[in-house]
Each structure stands twice: as structure tokens, then as C-alpha cells.
Amino acid sequence: MDIDEPAQAGTRDAALLQAVLALAADLDLPSLLKRFVDASTELTGARYGAINILDEHGTSTTFVQNGFDDLTVAALGHAPHAIGVLGQIPAHGVLRLEDLTKHPAYLGLPPSHPPLGSFLGTAVRVREKVFGYLYLSEKAGGFEDSDEDLVTALAAAAAVAIQNAELYALAVKRENWVRAGQQITTMLLEGAEEEDVLAQIASTAREIAGADTAALVLPGMADALVMEIVEGQAQDKLLGLAMVPEGRAWAAFESGVSALVPSLAIAPTPQLEPLRLFGPALYTPLRTAGKSVGVLMLLRRVDSPPFTDNDLVMTKSFAAQAALAFILAEARHAQDVAALLDERERIARDLHDLAIQQLFATGLQLETVGRRAALGGDGAEIAGLINGALDGVDSSVRQIRMIVHSLHDPAAGGASLVERLRREATLSRGGLGFAPSLLITADGVVVDTSDNELLGRIDDVVGADRANDVVAVAREGLTNAARHAKATSVAVRVSVNGSGPSGRIVIEVEDDGAGLDETRDRHSGTKNLAARARQDGGTFSLTAPPSGVGTLLTWQAPLD
């Protein structure tokens, strides 16, 4: 025996121990696989090394190599499959060859592949199942028994490290799903628009699950199931598609059972043609208490790794939490409706107890005037009674106006339009981070908020219905600026000109923010403003301001 062999063996053992410790400390699976391949080639002296992760059909899903340059990898195009000599590697033990090309199962190499001679392959087993295969080739002088022992030990260490990395990744993913479900619940309970919440569900699910596309299938017109929200690849082809009645989306919606599909491209069940662009798919219903509100679909490109049972379990839990949040939001809406009915009953009582009683008293006064006049009463006394009756009528009108205001907007109470606009500007400070400017003019004159007579005249000219529209426009404009504009200043300008149908009220909300987002195609709030304008015979626009910086919202309508 060579006198240096014990020293070499000790050095090799120390290097193996160091490699094992490095593997055990790595919880990132891609990094761990690369570290494993690098250590295997370095410790055995192999020129080339790789680990190939295969699916149940023997197709490579992950391939990590060492030794091939980028040009060679690009020329080869794809990872090898478990056929030929590579298919002969046993589930236990190793396959060691002096010359790969002499093996009976050898099928040749791709044209761009470097020549291979000596070969050593072994399976990496995780939880008693083959996780992948380690390939080593081109060691000068060929592989030895010590190399077999080394890769066997290294593969065993890698298996433990891989299991730990998978458990860690699973825990992180589970935590991400839980956090995403909590975010959806918070958005709904805070009153976020339903479309924004649905878009958040799709984008979050796509990111956490590692999908190329996420879609929400929701009930539509004529009892159809339609892809209403699509995030990711082929969005233009999928958005708006009605699901096939015999397909998996309908099955998940009706049964409440989630499903995994290995590949939509080759699935035998009826499929819409755009879905055949995808491989692995996951269907899970948004369902709680026996009620489905939609189906979440996660899709990956053809030849991508399939979704796992763990993906199915965690996605199902997220979807159930999202569905429960929607049910809670519906219950909250029902409570709001009940509160509105209670408020209307209160208003009816106020009408009876305040305005109607006031009018009844005024009627009695006028009856007294009539009797006094018939008896030839004193003119001054009669004039006083008439003035008192007129005051009563004015008081009744004010009471009714206040009640009508509160009927349309319980928060408005008896506040004037100017006061309500000031209140909206004040409330928007929290979202904007600063106070917006507010300028109100009547027939070209800046409104003094201390001029009660002018404030009352503006209310009379504008009318209760139009005032509510103006407040809604200001609120939506300020909310959009806070959510999307990233502005440093916002100006609200309201002008009232003339009176009656020939008069007009114009409101402008201008910011200096990021401007219009051309990629955002869902604007429920601004659509509502456009609908209000059309209903009132007015106009609505959302454009860039004359300065070219930011966004200008303009809404105008005739006065009542």
C-alpha cells in the first residue's frame, strides 16, 4: 500500500464530512442540489456531474449539472430522460461502468453532447422513494470502489438534507397561504371593492403556488361559469371564457371537490382549446358551508412540474378561507341593509313628529286667519298670523330637506353641500397623507364657508339628488388618487353656475401622480361615476390634465 494512501483517505473523509455538513445547513432546495452535484464531482474527480429529478413518467422536471458550459447546455436543448443506460440505474446501489458506450442499453448521445466514457450513477432516495438520480462521468482512470462508497454516503446525506429543505419550503409556503387568506379577509371586512379582492386572490394564489396562470371562474349570466379574473400567461385568450358543462370546473363547483390534472394538453375530458396550452392544473372550489361561490384554477406551462398533494391541500384551505370571507361580507351587507331599513323607519317617524306636525300647526294658524278675516278682524293681527304661518312653512321645508338629506346619505344629516365636501376632503387626508385643496365657486364667486345664506342658496339650486352625486364624485376621485396615483398634491374644484335645467355644476379632481394606468381594465368606481353622469344628462371624463402630469377627473351635470 502506498504510504500516502492513509493520508489521502483522511483528507477525503474530511472533505466528505465538510460536504455533508454543508448540505445539512442548506434549506434552499435549488442551492442544495447544486451543492450536492458540485461536491460529488469534486470528491470523485469526475469531469461531469448532474442530478436529474424525474416525474412518474420518467420525464425530467429538474436538472442540475456541473461541467457543461452554457453553449453546450443551450445546444442540447432539454434534460435527458430515464431511458437507455440512464434507465438502468438501480433504485438501490450504484451502476459503475468503465465505458458507457459499451453497455447493451446504450442508445447513443445527442449530436451536441460531449463524449462520455467512464460512468457512475446512483439513486437519491427520500422517504424510501427515488427522488432523483446522480450521474457522474469522465473520471481519469475510471471510477473505483471508494468512489461508490463516497457517492452512496453523499447521496444519503443529500436525502436527509433534501427532506429538511422540502419540509422547510412546505412550512414557508403554508405560512404564505395563511397570510394571504388573512389579507383577503381584511380587505373584504374593510369594505374593499369585490373586484379588487378577486384580483388579489388570483394574483396571490399564482405567486405562492408557482403557477404560470391563475383564474377565477365565477357564476355569470344564464347560469354559466365564466373566467372573470385571469392573471398571467394567455390572459387575453382565457378572460371571458364560459366553462364546458362536462368539464372539471363545473365538477369542482357543484361537488366541492378539488382536483389535480397532470396535463390539460393531453387530458381526455372535454377542454376549451385555450386550456390545451397548459400542462399541470389544479382546480379548487371557493366553498364554505356547502355553498360554492366560484372555482380557483391554477395552471402551469406544458412540461412544468406537476402540482402536488400538498399544493392541493393548502390551496383548498386558502380557497375555503376566501369563500368564508365573502360569506361574512354578504352577512355584513345584510346587516347594513337592515340598518338602512331601521334608519328609514326613524326618518318616517321624524317626518310625522316634526314636519307633518309643523304643517298641521301651520294649517290651524291659517284656519284662524280665515275666521278672523271673515269677522272683519284687525289687519295687523291677521298679517302677524300670516307671517307666523309662513315661518312655519319655511321651518317645515327645512325639516323635510334635512330628512331627505339623511335618507340619501345618513352621514350627511343636515349638513350643507359645502360642509359635506369639506368633510370628504378632511377624511381623505388619512389615505393621501396630506390635505387636498378644495375650491368652491358659485357663479364665479369663491364661496365663503361662513356665509350661511349663500350656503343655503347653493343647496337650493343644486338640489338633494345632485348634491349626493357631487359628494360621490369627490369621494371617488379622492379615493382613486389615494389608491393609485402616488400623488404629492390633489386639488378638488367645484363650480355652480346658473340655476334650474339650464344651470350646470362641474367638479374636477386633479392630481400630480403617476397618471392613467393603461393596464388596469377594471374601474368599477369610475364606471359608476360615468353611469351617474349619463343618468343625470351630464358627462364624465378621466384624462391627463393640461400640464401632462397626473390625472384629471371631470364630471358635470345640469342642475335639478
C-alpha positions in Angstrom: 0.0 0.0 0.0 1.3 3.5 -0.9 2.4 5.3 2.2 0.4 8.3 1.2 -2.9 6.4 0.9 -3.9 6.8 4.6 -3.3 10.5 4.4 -5.3 10.8 1.2 -8.1 8.8 2.7 -8.1 11.0 5.8 -8.2 14.1 3.6 -11.0 12.6 1.5 -13.0 11.7 4.7 -12.6 15.3 6.0 -13.8 16.7 2.7 -16.8 14.3 2.7 -17.6 15.4 6.3 -17.4 19.0 5.3 -19.6 18.4 2.3 -22.2 16.6 4.4 -22.3 19.5 6.9 -22.7 22.0 4.1 -25.6 20.0 2.7 -27.3 19.8 6.1 -27.0 23.6 6.6 -28.7 24.4 3.3 -32.5 24.8 3.4 -32.9 26.2 -0.2 -33.6 23.2 -2.5 -32.1 24.6 -5.7 -29.0 25.7 -3.9 -28.8 22.3 -2.1 -29.0 20.3 -5.3 -26.2 22.4 -6.9 -24.1 22.0 -3.8 -24.6 18.2 -3.9 -23.6 17.9 -7.6 -20.5 20.1 -7.1 -19.4 18.1 -4.1 -19.9 14.8 -5.9 -17.8 15.8 -8.9 -15.1 17.4 -6.8 -14.7 14.5 -4.4 -14.7 11.8 -7.1 -12.7 13.7 -9.6 -15.4 13.4 -12.3 -15.4 15.9 -15.1 -19.2 16.0 -15.5 -21.9 15.6 -12.9 -25.7 16.1 -12.7 -28.8 15.3 -10.6 -31.9 14.5 -12.6 -35.3 14.8 -10.9 -38.0 12.8 -12.7 -41.8 12.5 -12.6 -43.7 9.3 -12.5 -43.5 9.0 -16.3 -39.7 9.3 -16.3 -39.7 12.8 -17.7 -37.1 15.2 -16.2 -38.6 18.0 -14.2 -35.4 19.4 -12.6 -31.9 19.0 -13.9 -28.8 20.5 -12.2 -25.4 19.9 -13.8 -21.7 20.7 -13.4 -19.1 20.6 -16.1 -21.1 21.6 -19.3 -20.7 25.2 -20.4 -23.7 27.4 -21.3 -23.3 26.9 -25.1 -23.4 23.2 -24.7 -26.4 23.3 -22.4 -28.2 25.6 -24.9 -27.3 23.3 -27.8 -28.7 20.2 -26.0 -32.0 21.9 -25.5 -33.5 19.7 -22.8 -32.5 17.4 -20.0 -32.1 13.6 -20.5 -34.9 11.2 -19.8 -34.6 7.9 -17.9 -34.0 5.8 -21.0 -31.1 3.8 -22.3 -28.2 3.4 -19.8 -29.7 6.1 -17.5 -32.8 3.8 -17.2 -30.6 1.0 -15.9 -29.5 2.8 -12.7 -30.9 0.7 -9.8 -33.2 2.1 -7.0 -30.6 0.7 -4.5 -26.9 0.6 -5.1 -24.9 2.1 -8.0 -24.3 1.5 -11.7 -20.5 1.7 -12.4 -19.2 1.4 -16.0 -15.7 1.6 -17.4 -17.2 2.7 -20.8 -20.7 3.9 -21.1 -20.8 3.3 -24.8 -20.2 -0.5 -24.3 -23.3 -1.1 -22.2 -26.1 -3.1 -24.1 -28.7 -0.4 -23.3 -26.6 2.4 -24.8 -28.7 4.4 -27.3 -26.1 7.0 -28.3 -25.7 10.6 -27.4 -27.2 13.8 -28.9 -25.2 15.4 -31.6 -24.0 18.3 -29.4 -23.2 16.2 -26.4 -19.6 15.8 -25.3 -18.2 12.2 -25.5 -18.6 10.1 -22.3 -16.7 7.1 -21.2 -16.5 6.1 -17.5 -19.8 6.4 -15.7 -21.1 6.2 -12.1 -24.8 6.5 -11.3 -26.9 6.1 -8.2 -30.4 6.9 -7.0 -31.1 9.5 -4.3 -33.9 8.2 -2.1 -36.1 10.4 0.0 -38.6 8.8 2.4 -37.9 5.4 0.8 -38.8 6.7 -2.7 -36.5 7.6 -5.5 -36.2 11.4 -5.6 -33.7 11.6 -8.4 -30.6 10.2 -10.0 -27.0 11.3 -9.7 -24.9 11.0 -12.9 -21.1 11.2 -12.8 -18.8 10.7 -15.8 -15.4 11.1 -17.3 -13.0 10.4 -14.4 -9.5 9.9 -15.4 -8.5 6.3 -14.9 -12.2 5.3 -14.2 -14.2 5.1 -11.0 -13.2 3.0 -8.1 -14.8 1.2 -5.1 -14.0 4.2 -2.9 -16.0 6.4 -5.3 -19.0 4.1 -4.9 -18.8 4.4 -1.1 -18.4 8.1 -1.3 -21.4 8.8 -3.6 -23.5 6.4 -1.5 -22.7 8.3 1.7 -23.1 11.6 0.0 -26.5 10.6 -1.5 -27.7 9.5 1.9 -26.7 12.9 3.4 -28.3 14.7 0.5 -31.5 12.7 1.0 -31.8 13.9 4.6 -30.9 17.5 3.6 -33.5 17.4 0.8 -36.1 16.2 3.1 -35.4 19.0 5.6 -35.4 21.6 2.7 -38.7 20.3 1.5 -40.2 20.5 5.0 -38.9 24.0 5.4 -40.2 25.1 2.0 -43.6 23.5 2.9 -43.8 25.4 6.2 -42.9 28.7 4.4 -45.5 28.1 1.7 -48.1 27.2 4.3 -47.4 30.4 6.2 -47.7 32.4 3.0 -51.1 30.8 2.3 -52.3 31.6 5.8 -51.1 35.2 5.5 -52.7 35.5 2.1 -56.1 34.3 3.5 -55.9 36.8 6.3 -55.2 39.6 3.8 -58.3 38.7 1.7 -60.4 38.6 4.9 -59.1 42.0 5.9 -59.7 43.6 2.5 -63.3 42.4 2.5 -64.1 43.4 6.0 -62.6 46.8 5.4 -65.0 47.4 2.5 -62.7 46.9 -0.5 -64.3 46.5 -3.9 -65.2 42.9 -4.7 -63.3 43.0 -8.0 -60.1 44.2 -6.3 -60.4 41.4 -3.8 -60.9 38.8 -6.6 -57.9 40.1 -8.4 -55.9 39.8 -5.2 -57.0 36.2 -4.7 -55.8 35.3 -8.2 -52.5 37.1 -8.1 -51.6 35.9 -4.7 -52.5 32.2 -5.5 -50.5 32.4 -8.7 -47.4 33.7 -6.9 -47.5 31.3 -3.9 -48.3 28.2 -5.9 -45.7 28.9 -8.5 -48.3 28.8 -11.3 -47.9 30.5 -14.7 -51.6 31.5 -14.7 -54.3 31.8 -12.1 -58.0 32.2 -13.0 -61.2 32.7 -11.0 -64.3 31.0 -12.5 -67.4 32.7 -11.2 -71.2 32.3 -11.9 -72.3 34.5 -14.8 -75.3 35.2 -16.9 -77.7 32.4 -17.8 -76.3 30.1 -15.1 -72.9 29.9 -16.9 -69.5 29.6 -15.2 -67.2 32.2 -16.7 -63.5 33.1 -16.3 -64.0 36.5 -14.8 -60.5 37.1 -13.4 -57.3 35.9 -15.1 -53.7 36.6 -14.0 -50.7 35.5 -16.0 -50.0 33.7 -19.3 -52.6 33.6 -22.1 -54.8 36.1 -20.2 -56.2 37.5 -23.5 -57.3 34.0 -24.6 -58.8 32.9 -21.3 -60.7 36.0 -20.0 -64.4 35.7 -20.5 -64.4 32.0 -21.5 -67.6 30.1 -20.5 -66.7 26.7 -18.9 -67.7 23.4 -20.6 -70.7 21.9 -18.6 -69.0 18.5 -18.5 -65.6 19.9 -17.6 -63.7 19.9 -14.3 -64.5 23.5 -13.4 -68.2 22.6 -13.2 -67.5 19.4 -11.4 -65.5 21.2 -8.7 -68.1 24.0 -8.4 -71.0 21.5 -8.0 -69.3 18.8 -5.9 -67.0 21.0 -3.8 -64.2 18.5 -4.6 -60.7 19.7 -5.6 -58.8 18.0 -8.4 -55.3 17.7 -9.8 -54.7 17.3 -13.6 -51.3 16.1 -14.8 -51.7 17.9 -18.2 -54.5 19.7 -19.8 -52.8 19.5 -23.1 -53.4 15.7 -23.3 -56.4 15.4 -20.9 -59.2 13.2 -22.4 -62.1 15.1 -20.9 -63.7 18.0 -22.8 -61.5 21.0 -22.8 -61.7 24.6 -24.2 -59.0 25.0 -26.8 -57.1 27.7 -24.9 -56.7 25.4 -21.9 -54.7 23.0 -24.0 -51.9 25.5 -23.9 -51.2 24.3 -20.4 -49.9 21.3 -18.7 -50.4 20.7 -14.9 -53.6 22.2 -13.5 -55.2 22.5 -10.1 -59.0 23.1 -9.6 -60.3 24.0 -6.2 -63.8 25.5 -5.3 -64.3 28.6 -3.3 -66.8 26.9 -1.0 -68.0 27.1 2.6 -71.0 25.7 4.4 -72.0 23.7 1.4 -72.1 26.8 -0.9 -69.7 27.4 -3.8 -69.1 31.0 -4.9 -66.5 30.1 -7.6 -63.6 28.0 -8.6 -59.9 28.8 -8.4 -57.8 27.4 -11.3 -54.0 27.3 -11.2 -52.2 26.4 -14.4 -48.6 25.7 -15.4 -46.9 25.5 -18.8 -46.6 22.2 -20.6 -43.7 20.1 -19.2 -43.7 22.0 -15.9 -43.5 20.2 -12.6 -46.9 18.9 -11.6 -48.9 20.3 -8.6 -48.5 18.1 -5.5 -51.0 16.9 -3.0 -49.6 19.5 -0.5 -50.4 22.2 -3.1 -53.9 20.9 -3.3 -54.4 20.8 0.5 -53.0 24.3 1.1 -54.9 25.9 -1.9 -58.1 24.2 -0.8 -57.7 25.8 2.7 -56.9 29.2 1.2 -60.0 29.0 -1.1 -62.2 28.0 1.8 -61.0 30.9 3.8 -61.6 33.3 0.9 -65.1 31.9 0.4 -65.9 32.3 4.1 -64.7 35.9 3.9 -67.1 36.5 1.0 -70.0 35.0 3.1 -69.1 37.2 6.0 -69.0 40.2 3.7 -72.5 39.2 2.4 -73.7 39.0 6.0 -72.2 42.4 6.8 -74.1 43.8 3.7 -77.3 42.2 5.0 -76.7 44.0 8.4 -76.1 47.2 6.5 -79.4 46.8 4.7 -81.2 46.1 7.9 -79.6 49.2 9.5 -80.8 51.2 6.4 -84.4 49.9 6.9 -84.2 50.9 10.6 -82.9 54.3 9.5 -85.8 54.8 7.1 -88.3 53.9 9.9 -86.7 56.6 12.0 -86.9 59.0 9.2 -90.6 58.2 8.8 -91.1 58.9 12.5 -89.2 62.2 12.1 -91.5 63.2 9.2 -94.5 62.5 11.3 -93.3 64.0 14.5 -91.5 67.1 13.1 -92.5 68.1 9.6 -96.1 66.9 9.5 -96.9 68.2 12.9 -95.4 71.5 12.0 -97.5 71.7 8.8 -100.6 70.7 10.9 -100.0 73.6 13.2 -99.5 75.9 10.3 -102.8 74.8 8.9 -104.5 75.6 12.2 -103.0 79.1 12.0 -104.3 79.6 8.5 -107.8 78.5 9.6 -107.6 81.1 12.4 -106.7 83.7 9.8 -109.7 82.8 7.7 -112.1 83.1 10.6 -110.7 86.4 11.7 -110.8 87.8 8.2 -114.5 86.6 7.8 -115.3 88.5 11.1 -113.5 91.6 9.9 -110.6 91.3 12.2 -107.7 93.7 12.7 -105.4 93.8 9.6 -102.2 94.0 11.6 -103.2 90.9 13.7 -104.1 89.0 10.6 -100.8 89.9 8.9 -99.0 88.7 12.0 -100.8 85.4 11.8 -100.0 85.0 8.1 -96.3 85.8 8.8 -96.2 83.2 11.5 -97.8 80.7 9.2 -95.2 81.4 6.5 -92.4 80.9 9.1 -94.0 77.6 9.9 -94.0 76.6 6.3 -90.3 77.6 6.0 -89.5 75.6 9.1 -91.3 72.6 7.6 -89.4 72.9 4.4 -86.1 72.9 6.3 -87.1 69.9 8.3 -88.1 68.0 5.2 -84.8 69.0 3.4 -82.8 67.7 6.4 -84.7 64.4 6.4 -84.3 63.9 2.7 -80.6 64.6 3.0 -80.3 61.9 5.7 -82.4 59.5 3.7 -80.0 59.7 0.7 -76.8 59.9 2.9 -77.2 59.1 6.6 -73.8 60.7 7.2 -75.0 63.9 5.7 -77.6 64.8 8.3 -78.5 68.4 7.9 -75.1 69.5 6.6 -74.9 71.7 3.5 -73.2 70.6 0.3 -70.2 72.7 1.0 -69.8 71.3 4.5 -70.1 67.7 3.1 -67.4 68.4 0.6 -65.1 69.9 3.2 -65.8 66.7 5.3 -64.7 64.5 2.3 -61.5 66.5 1.9 -60.7 66.1 5.6 -61.4 62.4 5.6 -59.2 61.8 2.6 -56.1 63.1 4.4 -55.6 59.6 6.0 -55.3 57.9 2.6 -53.4 60.7 0.8 -51.0 61.6 3.6 -51.7 65.2 3.1 -54.7 67.6 2.8 -56.1 68.2 -0.6 -57.1 71.7 -1.7 -60.8 72.5 -2.1 -62.2 75.4 -4.1 -65.9 76.0 -4.5 -67.3 78.8 -6.6 -70.9 79.9 -7.3 -71.4 82.0 -10.5 -67.7 82.7 -10.5 -67.6 83.9 -6.8 -65.5 81.9 -4.3 -67.7 80.6 -1.6 -67.2 81.9 1.9 -68.0 79.0 4.2 -69.2 81.4 6.9 -71.9 82.8 4.6 -74.8 80.7 5.7 -77.2 82.5 3.3 -75.0 81.6 0.3 -74.6 78.0 1.5 -78.3 77.6 1.8 -78.8 79.1 -1.7 -76.3 76.7 -3.2 -78.2 73.8 -1.6 -81.5 75.1 -3.0 -80.0 75.5 -6.5 -78.1 72.2 -6.6 -80.8 70.0 -5.0 -80.5 67.0 -2.8 -80.1 64.3 -5.5 -77.4 66.3 -7.4 -75.6 67.2 -4.2 -75.3 63.5 -3.4 -73.9 62.9 -6.9 -71.3 65.6 -6.3 -70.2 64.2 -3.0 -69.9 60.7 -4.5 -67.7 62.1 -7.4 -65.5 63.9 -4.9 -65.2 60.8 -2.7 -64.4 58.5 -5.7 -61.9 61.0 -7.1 -60.0 61.4 -3.8 -60.1 57.6 -3.2 -58.6 56.9 -6.6 -55.9 59.4 -6.0 -55.1 57.8 -2.7 -55.1 54.2 -4.0 -53.4 54.6 -7.4 -51.9 58.0 -8.1 -49.0 58.2 -5.7 -49.5 61.9 -5.9 -48.0 64.7 -3.8 -50.9 67.1 -4.3 -54.6 66.8 -5.1 -57.0 69.7 -6.0 -60.8 69.5 -5.9 -62.7 72.2 -7.8 -66.5 72.6 -7.7 -68.3 75.3 -9.7 -72.0 76.0 -9.6 -73.3 78.2 -12.5 -76.8 79.4 -13.0 -79.9 77.6 -11.8 -82.5 75.1 -13.0 -82.1 72.8 -16.0 -80.0 75.5 -17.8 -77.6 75.7 -14.9 -74.6 73.4 -14.5 -72.4 72.0 -11.8 -68.9 70.9 -12.6 -66.5 69.0 -10.3 -62.8 68.4 -11.1 -60.3 66.3 -9.2 -56.8 66.7 -10.4 -53.6 65.1 -9.0 -49.9 65.2 -10.0 -49.3 61.5 -9.6 -48.4 58.6 -11.9 -51.2 59.2 -14.4 -53.6 56.8 -16.1 -52.7 53.1 -15.8 -53.4 51.6 -19.3 -53.0 48.1 -18.0 -55.9 48.4 -15.5 -59.1 47.4 -17.3 -61.5 47.2 -14.3 -62.6 50.5 -12.9 -65.9 49.9 -11.0 -65.9 53.3 -9.2 -65.3 55.3 -12.3 -67.8 53.3 -14.2 -70.3 54.3 -11.5 -69.5 57.9 -12.0 -70.0 57.6 -15.7 -73.3 56.0 -15.1 -74.3 58.8 -12.8 -73.4 61.4 -15.4 -75.4 59.6 -18.1 -78.4 59.3 -15.8 -78.3 63.0 -15.0 -77.8 64.1 -18.6 -74.2 65.1 -17.9 -70.7 64.0 -18.9 -67.7 62.3 -17.3 -64.1 62.0 -18.4 -60.8 60.7 -17.0 -57.8 62.3 -18.8 -54.4 63.8 -18.4 -54.5 67.4 -17.2 -53.2 70.3 -19.4 -49.9 70.1 -17.5 -49.5 66.5 -18.8 -48.6 65.3 -15.3 -51.1 63.2 -13.3 -54.8 62.6 -13.8 -57.8 64.9 -14.3 -61.3 63.6 -13.4 -64.1 65.9 -14.7 -67.8 65.4 -14.0 -70.6 67.8 -14.9 -74.4 67.7 -15.0 -77.3 70.1 -15.2 -78.8 71.4 -12.0 -82.1 70.0 -10.7 
